[in-house]
């Protein structure tokens, strides 16, 4: 009789899990779980990697934390799901992750065919080439016949094929699964060239023993707008995550920083832009299913866009990336958040 | 009356289904099967529903779109304009190449190690023993990474290539380069000579057996066969005026151009898989030989059969019967383990259609179905062949 009981129980469990599959929105799921599952890279210095103490840190990681702070009130309530270039979309689409922040290039087919919703751009990038200085190459046009290390599952292998084809050059692709393997092969001389997004090259180079022995060639062969994504079909969740990204950019433009946000939130000032973000004017939080303090929590957790940039990948870090295209539109860049109003 | 009869001899069918000893076992089996089917139905249904929910269909149309990516090792014509199905074929061929060459090398090395392991020379059998135990007890992925690391890190870059045999072999960490033979039309004569040699050998084997059955005279079949299959075509080759040109590899720019190349990814995967599996095969061979009782050898000697013939006609045929079934599973293992290629960037089926194509098109289910079907097909083919061979080698009973 015991056997039958066990069988009956397992059948009931199976049925229950079927019905459990039909769920509420992602926002409610995350709030009920009390933890945000953020899909990140397996490790790109500056963008997302565990630090010496095992705590995840980096540019993309901070956006995850900001989202968690806005939604759950605590920037540490994030479970990071490390993925390779190959597994990231499957992990997001299968529901294992709620939000994707993984140096992901926005393309039409990914947006439409892979059933993702991109939320905006958090880093304007382009594909570049890195070579050892000793090779004496100064332009990508001189790379005919070279062996090129690429990471599989990225837009880079498509750009690479197109670029060499368009310039009537031949090359040997050495396709590697992860950034670390690619790095190992490049340093061992298996390839002459390492190619990925220029920001990724800077990140990779910063981890070398002798970063100065390698140069990044001037050619940028593609547009790589990197941005976060969520599953298609949950507009409410897409709104929440999109506006967390936007408000961090808008905060920099309005001059709100991690240091002064508490002051702005305590008392309404004269600047309505700041008041709206600080929650002292209007009720923008409730429009996206959160409270008035959502943006305050996000900004006090990680700072505004500029602070996130400078802390993780800016000129004073080992990556040493200049703002370039990623400067505010008021400062000669193309970073431009829709207004919070 | 009828009612009482049923209740006494047949106390309710439902009750009997669970408490009658014989019926109960049937009931349990039926329920188990039903649950298994329900489980698989749930899984498949779940996948279909989830795909529908996010609006993705299940279609193989993408196979005819341009792949847009390049592959370094292609044994058939392929470039970034070729369709995805062609990329899949390239991957299949690469998988087959490493699986077949792996099986051949593993078998040769495995048999040698297996025999050496039984050597009466203490040093030899201890060395082989240590080797086998080391290799068998380290995961194959580590072997692959180790060999790849050694090849890539210890060999020089093309500019400082190690040259051997007067410029005919270059060793670099981008691959091993050798001259590529380019055949002239007269090469056909050599090929024909080779076919004739094989045909002659088959005929001669039958003839020699007939003569032996009739008169007891034994021809040196092996020697004559070798002569027919190897020596004869070689003679024709020289008579036809060496109808082959060699294309030598040359260092041009970043890499060697021309010639044949064995890439480090292939070499690493091939060697690691072969040496790993060879250790298992060695143990299988040892078990097979030791399974034949020593009495067999003594009996053969007592009949005056030469030691070499004893091995060939008495021991090996019996040992093979023990060896073949586990050997088949080692061949299957090599084929399946070749999917670890992705770790070092060898472009096999998992890396092409199951990797880049999957990622660029977002067709996970379709690509994985293809990869699964292909591995299943290869494995079943190998099984079928080994079963056939096993049947042939089986003890013929009367």
Interface residues (C-beta under 8 A of the other chain):
Chain A: X3 X4 X7 X10 X11 X14 X18 X21 X85 X86 X89 X90 X93 X94 X109 X110 X113 X114 X115 X143 X144 X145 X146 X147 X152 X153 X154 X157 X158 X160 X161 X162 X164 X165 X171 X172 X173 X174 X175 X176 X177 X181 X184 X185 X188 X189 X190 X192 X231 X232 X233
Chain B: X18 X28 X31 X35 X38 X39 X42 X46 X49 X50 X53 X54 X55 X56 X68 X69 X70 X71 X72 X79 X80 X149 X152 X153 X157 X173 X174 X252 X253 X254 X255 X257 X264 X265 X342 X343 X344 X345 X347 X351 X355 X356 X358 X359 X360 X361 X362 X364
